[in-house]
Amino acid sequence: MNNLKWYFPKAIDEATELMKKEKVLPHASGTGLLKRNLSNLNGLINLSDLELQYSKQKNDTIEFGSMNTYADIIAKLSDIDENNILVKSLQNSADTPLRNRITIGGSIAFAPPWSDIIGALIALETEIVLAGQNVGAFPIAEYLRNSKLKKNSLITGIKFKLSNWETFSHREIRTKKDMPIFHIVIMLKIADNRIQDSKIIITGTTNKFDKLNEIEKYLTDTEIDEIEYSKIEKMVDVKFSKNRISNPEYSNKLVAVELSRGIQKLVRKNK
Amino acid sequence: MKGKFIINGKEKYLNFEADERLVITLRNNGFTEVKNGCMEGECGACMILLDDKAVHSCQVLTASVQGKKILTVKGIGDLHIPHVIQKSFVEAGAVQCGFCTPGFVVATYALLKSNQNPTETEIKKAIDGNLCRCTGYVKIIDGIKNASKTIQKERE
C-alpha cells in the first residue's frame, strides 16, 4: 500500500493547478514515469480526460495535441505528408504496442538522450505549446535547454510548418530493441541539381543535440555533383559521453559515415 | 483503489494498488491468460487490446485506464470456441512452449482487424513488440498468413 494519489482533471487549468502541488506529476500514458520509483511521489495527474488528442491544420502549419500517441501522429501526418521527417522518425521508434501508448507531449517532457523524435522536431523548427506557469508557443530547442520553461508548465500541443523536404532518419542501434546511441536527421531541399537548403541534427550527444551548422553551410547552394563527401565526413565533430556500449571517438566516426551515406541517398534520388 | 473496466465485453469492478501495472491487476483478478514476462515492455507476453489498440499491459498503470475496454486472448477465443487465428497458429505449428502465444494472438487480431490482407513486412511490423524464444518466428508468420487467408475466404 502506498499513498500515491491520482487526480483526474477534466480541464487544462485544473491540471496545471494540480501541477503546483509538491511531488505531483502529470502522467501522459507513456512509459517514462514507470522507470521512476513512484513511491517517492505524492500524486499523479491523469491527462487522458483532457481534450488533447486533436490535430488541426491552418494554411501550412499543423498542430497536434500533446496526447496524440506516436501511432496517432504517424496515421494523421502520413495522410498529409508521407515523407515528413517526423513520420520517418516515429515509424522507427520503439515498437507497435509502445507506439500505441507513448504520447508526443510526454515524450518531449521526458526527452531522454535516446529519444528518436527530438531531432525531427528540432529540424522542423517545432514550437511547443505550453499552459500553466509559462503560456504560449516556444521553440523546442529553447524548451529543451531552459528548465524554467518546464516548471509547472504543461505541454498541450506541438506545431510546425509543412514543407517539401527530402528526408532521412538513421538510428544507430545494434539490435532492433536497442535504444539508439545517436540519431541522425537530414532534411534537404534540392532543385535544379543544387541543394537549396539543408538541416542536419544529431541527437544523443553530450549536448543532448547538435545542429551541424558548418555542414549545412557547406551544402547549401552547392551543386549536387560537386559535393565532396570525404570533406563532409572530416567536418563531423560531435561529442559523446563514454558509456559501456559505445566509445565516443568511434561514435563520432559512425556519425560521419552514416551522415555521408544519408546525404548521398537523398542526392541520388534527385539525380 | 477500485475501478470499473470493460473486460472481454463484461463490466468488471477490480481492486488495485495506486502504482499497480495492469498486467498484475488482471492476473490478480483471474485473467491469467495475460502472461507476465519481462515487465519492461519488451517481450509482449502481456499484450492486450486497450480500446482496440495493442499495448503491453505491463507498461500501463491500472488507475490511468479506468473505464476503458480491455480485450485479452480469451476474449478473442478459447479452448471451446477457438478463433481462426488460434486455429491457424496450431495448424502451422506456431506454438511450442506457448508462453508468448497469447501476446502473438492479440497482436495478430489487432493487425487483421484493420488489415485483412497484410504483406509479410506488415506482419513483421505488427509483431515487432512480441518475442518468441522457441519458434524462430517462421511458423508464427505462416500462422498469421493462414489466418489472413481463412478470414478473407470467410468474407467472400
Interface residues (C-beta under 8 A of the other chain):
Chain A: M1 N2 N3 L4 K5 W6 H27 S29 T31 L33 L34 L38 S39 L44 N46 S48 A71 D95 T96 P97 L98 N100 R101 K176 K177
Chain B: M1 E17 A18 D19 R21 G41 E42 G44 M47 L50 K53 A54 V55 H56 Q59 V60 L61 A63 S64 A107 K125 A126 I127 D128 G129
